[in-house]
Amino acid sequence: MVAVLSQTCTAAGCDRPTQTNLCPDCTDRLRDDLRALGAGGMLRVRVHRDRVATRDQLAAARPVLAELERRQAAGEPVDEAELTWLRERVATLRASGQERAVAYYHRSLCAELDLTIARQQKFGVAGAGGGARPTSSPVPFNRRAAELAAELRNTISTWARDLAETYPHLNPRYRSVASAADWMATVPGLLAEHPAAGEMHRDITGLVERVRRVIDRPADKVYLGQCGAELGDGAVCEADIYAPPGRAVVQCPACKAAWELTARQDYLLKAVEDQLATAVEASRALSRLDRPVTAAMIRGYAHRGRLTQHPPHPHDPYRYPRYRIGDVMDILRELEQEEAS
């Protein structure tokens, strides 16, 4: 049975046909903005060299190598081929490690706004170890952020109360702006069906845009992974490297090796291509690596059968499907080729 799209979306500036008061894309944006207020979840991917994966192997190989070298020094017969292989094996294990992609999640917008109100948010530049050195000292109070927080509190509580009254079976439990926004994000279908969905979309998405501007921080340096340059003694440089905005080539702060920005970004993309992420997480990760794509686009690819859905993370209370980041990248490459032809 084919669904009949009998009306147009009521969100400001949108005229897409829809079965409810909000089209799927506008519903997705409203839900994502509510989730950002309540739970955060902005993904930043870093690639680390994981020593844990090789520690047990080293612990097993070193005693055997030590015993063979003791026998050789004592003039006892040893298998030279085995000795050579063990030496190379230990050297390789010491110099390498299994690389792993790690996702870092930012605080919710409500938490960021609270910090901005007290002006305790110290913006800084990332150092080689991934930490940040503050570039400015905090001052006591941010009046603009406080006024916006009051408006946000009033808007979210009003719409949460209205939603609960419109759909009395919901029986919500929330104690803060963040928890109210988080609760609203769990019922996107009802948000789209709400009689005043267009006004709700306008009020909440407009406020979220203003919150992002108030708490916006200076442009971060671009993370380019661990250096990995050979140091000449069988080891490799493990320093994190960063590129200032607009810089095409960057030098490792530890070993001074030079790296090209595009090549390092390709390296990071290769490292995360097998990672599973929700549409929002994949969108933010790829956009930060200069592969802009929206969460709505990713869901659209899945809906049209171009992208495979994977089961939700076992600890995800929302049960959002996940997608392989490499599959999303493949679709983006195909679209680029189609546009170029």
C-alpha positions as CSV (number, residue, x, y, z in Angstrom):
1,M,0.0,0.0,0.0
2,V,1.4,3.4,-1.1
3,A,1.3,6.2,1.5
4,V,-0.5,9.3,0.4
5,L,1.3,12.5,1.1
6,S,-1.7,14.8,1.5
7,Q,-0.2,17.9,3.0
8,T,2.9,20.0,3.2
9,C,5.4,20.4,6.0
10,T,4.5,23.2,8.5
11,A,8.1,24.0,9.4
12,A,9.1,27.5,8.3
13,G,10.7,27.5,4.9
14,C,9.8,23.9,4.1
15,D,7.2,22.9,1.6
16,R,7.9,19.1,1.3
17,P,4.9,16.8,1.1
18,T,4.2,14.8,4.2
19,Q,1.7,12.6,6.0
20,T,2.0,14.5,9.2
21,N,2.7,18.2,10.2
22,L,6.5,17.8,9.8
23,C,8.4,16.1,7.0
24,P,10.9,13.4,7.9
25,D,13.9,15.8,7.5
26,C,12.4,18.5,9.7
27,T,11.4,15.9,12.3
28,D,15.0,14.6,12.2
29,R,16.4,18.0,12.8
30,L,14.0,18.8,15.7
31,R,14.8,15.4,17.3
32,D,18.6,15.9,16.8
33,D,18.5,19.4,18.3
34,L,16.6,18.1,21.3
35,R,19.1,15.3,21.8
36,A,22.0,17.8,21.6
37,L,20.3,19.8,24.3
38,G,19.7,16.8,26.5
39,A,22.5,14.3,25.9
40,G,25.1,15.9,23.7
41,G,26.8,13.2,21.7
42,M,28.9,15.2,19.3
43,L,31.4,12.7,17.9
44,R,35.1,13.4,17.6
45,V,37.2,10.5,16.4
46,R,40.9,10.0,17.3
47,V,43.1,7.2,16.4
48,H,45.4,5.8,19.1
49,R,48.1,3.2,19.0
50,D,47.0,0.6,21.4
51,R,49.8,-1.1,23.4
52,V,47.4,-3.4,25.2
53,A,46.9,-5.6,22.2
54,T,50.7,-6.4,22.1
55,R,51.5,-6.5,25.8
56,D,50.6,-10.2,26.3
57,Q,52.5,-11.2,23.2
58,L,55.6,-9.3,24.4
59,A,55.3,-10.9,27.8
60,A,55.3,-14.3,26.2
61,A,58.1,-13.7,23.7
62,R,60.7,-11.9,25.9
63,P,61.5,-14.8,28.3
64,V,62.0,-17.2,25.4
65,L,64.3,-14.7,23.7
66,A,66.2,-14.1,26.9
67,E,66.7,-17.8,27.5
68,L,68.0,-18.4,23.9
69,E,70.4,-15.4,24.2
70,R,71.6,-16.8,27.6
71,R,72.3,-20.2,26.0
72,Q,74.1,-18.6,23.1
73,A,76.3,-16.5,25.4
74,A,77.1,-19.6,27.4
75,G,78.2,-21.4,24.2
76,E,75.3,-23.8,24.2
77,P,73.8,-24.9,20.9
78,V,70.7,-22.8,19.8
79,D,68.6,-22.6,16.8
80,E,69.9,-19.5,15.0
81,A,66.8,-19.2,12.8
82,E,64.5,-19.2,15.8
83,L,66.7,-16.7,17.6
84,T,66.7,-14.4,14.7
85,W,63.0,-14.7,14.2
86,L,62.4,-14.0,17.9
87,R,64.6,-10.9,17.9
88,E,62.7,-9.5,14.9
89,R,59.4,-10.4,16.5
90,V,60.1,-8.6,19.7
91,A,61.4,-5.6,17.9
92,T,58.3,-5.4,15.8
93,L,56.0,-5.7,18.8
94,R,57.9,-3.0,20.6
95,A,57.6,-0.6,17.7
96,S,54.0,-1.3,16.8
97,G,50.6,-1.6,18.3
98,Q,47.1,-2.2,17.2
99,E,45.5,1.1,16.1
100,R,42.1,1.8,17.3
101,A,39.5,4.5,16.7
102,V,38.1,6.1,19.8
103,A,35.0,8.2,19.9
104,Y,34.8,11.2,22.2
105,Y,31.5,12.7,23.1
106,H,31.0,16.4,24.0
107,R,28.8,17.7,26.8
108,S,25.2,18.5,26.1
109,L,24.4,22.1,24.9
110,C,22.6,22.7,28.2
111,A,25.8,21.8,30.1
112,E,27.9,23.9,27.8
113,L,25.5,26.9,28.2
114,D,25.7,26.6,32.0
115,L,29.5,26.7,31.8
116,T,29.3,29.7,29.5
117,I,27.0,31.5,31.9
118,A,29.7,31.2,34.6
119,R,32.4,31.9,32.0
120,Q,34.2,28.9,33.2
121,Q,34.7,27.6,29.7
122,K,38.3,28.1,28.9
123,F,39.0,28.0,25.2
124,G,42.5,26.8,24.3
125,V,44.7,25.1,21.8
126,A,45.3,21.4,21.8
127,G,48.8,20.2,22.7
128,A,50.7,17.2,21.6
129,G,49.2,15.1,24.3
130,G,45.7,16.0,23.3
131,G,45.1,18.3,26.2
132,A,44.2,22.0,25.9
133,R,46.1,25.0,27.2
134,P,43.7,27.8,28.0
135,T,44.3,30.9,26.0
136,S,42.1,33.2,28.1
137,S,41.2,33.5,31.8
138,P,37.6,33.1,32.9
139,V,35.6,36.0,34.0
140,P,32.7,35.8,36.5
141,F,29.5,36.0,34.5
142,N,28.0,36.0,30.9
143,R,24.7,38.0,31.0
144,R,23.8,37.1,27.4
145,A,24.1,33.4,28.0
146,A,22.1,33.7,31.2
147,E,19.2,35.4,29.4
148,L,19.3,32.8,26.7
149,A,19.3,30.0,29.3
150,A,16.1,31.5,30.9
151,E,14.5,31.7,27.5
152,L,15.5,28.1,26.7
153,R,14.2,26.9,30.1
154,N,10.8,28.6,29.4
155,T,10.5,27.3,25.8
156,I,11.5,23.7,26.5
157,S,9.3,23.4,29.6
158,T,6.4,24.9,27.8
159,W,6.6,22.6,24.9
160,A,7.3,19.5,27.0
161,R,4.2,20.3,29.1
162,D,2.1,20.9,26.0
163,L,3.3,17.6,24.5
164,A,2.4,15.8,27.7
165,E,-1.1,17.4,27.8
166,T,-1.7,16.6,24.1
167,Y,-0.7,13.0,24.5
168,P,-1.7,12.2,28.1
169,H,-0.6,8.5,27.8
170,L,3.0,9.6,27.8
171,N,3.4,10.2,31.6
172,P,6.8,11.9,31.3
173,R,9.3,12.3,34.2
174,Y,11.8,15.0,34.0
175,R,13.5,17.5,36.4
176,S,15.5,19.8,34.2
177,V,15.6,21.4,30.8
178,A,18.1,18.8,29.6
179,S,16.0,15.8,30.8
180,A,12.9,17.4,29.3
181,A,14.6,17.8,25.9
182,D,16.0,14.3,26.2
183,W,12.5,12.9,26.8
184,M,10.9,14.9,23.9
185,A,13.6,13.4,21.6
186,T,12.3,9.9,22.3
187,V,8.9,10.5,20.6
188,P,9.8,12.0,17.2
189,G,6.6,10.6,15.7
190,L,4.4,12.5,18.2
191,L,6.5,15.7,17.6
192,A,5.7,15.5,13.9
193,E,2.0,14.9,14.6
194,H,1.6,17.6,17.1
195,P,-1.0,20.2,16.0
196,A,1.5,23.0,16.5
197,A,4.5,21.1,15.2
198,G,5.6,24.0,12.9
199,E,5.7,26.4,15.8
200,M,7.5,23.9,18.0
201,H,10.1,23.3,15.2
202,R,10.6,27.1,14.8
203,D,11.0,27.8,18.5
204,I,13.3,24.9,19.4
205,T,15.6,24.8,16.3
206,G,15.9,28.6,16.4
207,L,16.9,28.6,20.0
208,V,19.4,25.8,19.5
209,E,21.1,27.8,16.7
210,R,21.4,30.8,19.1
211,V,22.8,28.5,21.9
212,R,25.4,27.2,19.5
213,R,26.5,30.7,18.7
214,V,26.7,31.8,22.3
215,I,28.9,28.8,23.3
216,D,30.8,28.6,20.1
217,R,34.5,28.3,20.6
218,P,37.4,29.4,18.4
219,A,38.2,27.0,15.6
220,D,39.9,23.9,16.8
221,K,43.1,22.6,15.4
222,V,42.5,19.6,13.1
223,Y,43.6,16.4,14.7
224,L,45.7,14.3,12.3
225,G,46.4,11.2,14.3
226,Q,49.6,9.9,15.9
227,C,52.7,10.7,14.0
228,G,54.0,7.2,13.2
229,A,57.4,8.4,11.8
230,E,60.2,6.0,12.1
231,L,62.8,7.1,14.6
232,G,65.7,5.0,13.4
233,D,66.0,2.7,16.4
234,G,63.1,0.4,15.5
235,A,60.6,2.6,17.3
236,V,58.0,5.0,15.9
237,C,57.0,8.5,17.0
238,E,53.7,8.3,19.0
239,A,53.1,12.1,19.4
240,D,49.7,13.4,18.4
241,I,49.8,15.9,15.6
242,Y,47.5,18.8,14.9
243,A,47.1,21.3,12.0
244,P,46.0,24.9,12.5
245,P,42.9,25.9,10.4
246,G,44.0,26.5,6.8
247,R,47.4,24.8,7.1
248,A,48.2,22.4,4.3
249,V,51.3,20.9,5.9
250,V,52.1,20.4,9.6
251,Q,55.2,19.4,11.5
252,C,55.2,16.9,14.3
253,P,56.1,18.7,17.6
254,A,58.2,15.8,18.8
255,C,60.2,14.4,15.9
256,K,59.7,17.3,13.4
257,A,58.5,15.0,10.6
258,A,56.3,16.9,8.1
259,W,52.9,15.6,7.2
260,E,50.4,16.7,4.5
261,L,46.9,17.5,5.7
262,T,44.9,15.7,3.0
263,A,47.0,12.5,3.3
264,R,46.5,12.4,7.1
265,Q,42.8,13.0,6.8
266,D,42.6,10.1,4.4
267,Y,44.5,8.0,6.9
268,L,41.9,8.8,9.6
269,L,39.0,8.0,7.3
270,K,40.6,4.7,6.5
271,A,41.0,4.0,10.2
272,V,37.3,4.6,11.1
273,E,35.7,3.0,8.0
274,D,34.8,-0.2,9.8
275,Q,33.3,1.7,12.8
276,L,29.6,1.5,13.4
277,A,27.9,4.8,14.3
278,T,24.4,6.3,14.5
279,A,23.4,8.6,11.7
280,V,24.1,11.7,13.9
281,E,27.5,10.3,15.0
282,A,28.5,9.4,11.5
283,S,27.4,12.8,10.2
284,R,29.5,14.7,12.7
285,A,32.5,12.4,12.4
286,L,32.7,12.7,8.6
287,S,31.9,16.4,8.6
288,R,34.8,17.0,10.9
289,L,37.0,15.1,8.4
290,D,35.9,17.2,5.5
291,R,33.2,14.8,4.3
292,P,30.1,16.8,4.9
293,V,26.9,14.8,5.2
294,T,23.8,15.2,7.3
295,A,22.1,12.7,9.5
296,A,18.9,13.0,7.5
297,M,20.9,12.1,4.3
298,I,22.3,9.0,5.9
299,R,18.8,7.9,7.0
300,G,17.6,8.6,3.5
301,Y,20.2,6.4,2.0
302,A,19.2,3.6,4.3
303,H,15.5,4.1,3.5
304,R,16.2,3.9,-0.2
305,G,18.2,0.7,0.2
306,R,21.6,2.1,-0.6
307,L,22.9,1.8,3.0
308,T,22.8,-1.3,5.3
309,Q,21.4,-0.8,8.8
310,H,23.2,-2.5,11.7
311,P,21.8,-3.3,15.1
312,P,21.8,-0.6,17.8
313,H,24.6,-0.4,20.3
314,P,23.6,-2.8,23.2
315,H,23.7,0.1,25.7
316,D,21.8,2.6,23.6
317,P,18.5,3.4,25.4
318,Y,17.1,4.9,22.2
319,R,17.8,1.8,20.1
320,Y,19.0,3.9,17.1
321,P,20.3,1.8,14.2
322,R,24.0,2.1,13.3
323,Y,25.7,2.4,10.0
324,R,29.2,1.4,8.9
325,I,31.1,4.7,8.3
326,G,33.0,3.2,5.3
327,D,29.6,2.4,3.6
328,V,28.5,6.1,4.0
329,M,31.9,7.2,2.6
330,D,31.4,4.9,-0.4
331,I,28.0,6.5,-1.2
332,L,29.5,10.0,-0.9
333,R,32.2,9.0,-3.4
334,E,29.5,7.6,-5.8
335,L,27.5,10.8,-5.6
336,E,30.7,12.9,-6.3
337,Q,31.3,10.7,-9.4
338,E,27.7,11.1,-10.5
339,E,27.9,14.9,-10.2
340,A,31.2,15.0,-12.1
341,S,29.9,12.9,-15.0
